[in-house]
Amino acid sequence: MPDGSTNLATVSWWIYLSYHPNMTAYAMAKTSYSGELVRGNKKVVLTIPGTAIVEAVMGCGSTTGRDTGKGAQLRPAK
């Protein structure tokens, strides 16, 4: 993000395209704030969250990072 913090986005579809060179494709709307950030800095990390944080992940996917600090909301259930 412009302030140096991490942006979180949910992605429901991804696939390996190549191992040499490493290439992965994923679907994200062009109109999304996360898509805008990725196109701007050309960096992305894909992770697969565990079931302990499923509710936080779903909340992350229904909130924009343009005006919300989603990282602060992502806390594992105890």
FENZIJO-V977250 format. One record per residue. SS is DSSP state (H for helix, E for strand, C for the rest). PSI is psi in radians with two decimals (* if undefined). Layout:
<<SS | PSI> <SS | PSI>>
This chain:
<<C | 2.79> <C | -0.55> <C | 0.05> <C | -0.08> <C | 2.98> <C | 2.33> <C | 2.40> <C | 2.38> <C | 2.53> <C | 2.43> <C | 2.15> <C | -0.17> <C | 2.27> <E | 2.81> <E | 2.56> <E | 2.37> <E | -0.64> <E | 2.58> <E | -0.40> <C | 1.63> <C | 2.81> <E | 2.12> <E | 2.34> <E | 2.45> <E | 2.59> <E | 2.77> <C | 2.28> <C | 2.38> <C | 2.40> <C | -0.47> <C | -0.12> <C | 2.61> <H | -0.71> <H | -0.73> <H | -0.69> <H | -0.77> <H | -0.75> <H | -0.77> <H | -0.54> <H | -0.73> <H | -0.10> <C | 0.45> <C | 2.48> <C | 2.57> <C | 2.20> <C | 2.25> <C | 2.76> <C | 1.92> <C | 2.70> <C | 2.96> <H | -0.34> <H | -0.39> <H | 0.41> <H | -0.72> <H | -0.70> <H | -0.68> <H | -0.76> <H | -0.68> <H | -0.66> <H | -0.67> <H | -0.25> <C | 0.27> <C | 2.47> <C | 2.48> <C | -0.10> <C | -0.60> <C | 0.26> <C | 2.33> <C | 1.50> <H | -0.48> <H | -0.65> <H | -0.42> <H | -0.33> <C | 1.64> <C | 2.30> <C | 2.54> <C | 2.59> <C | *>>
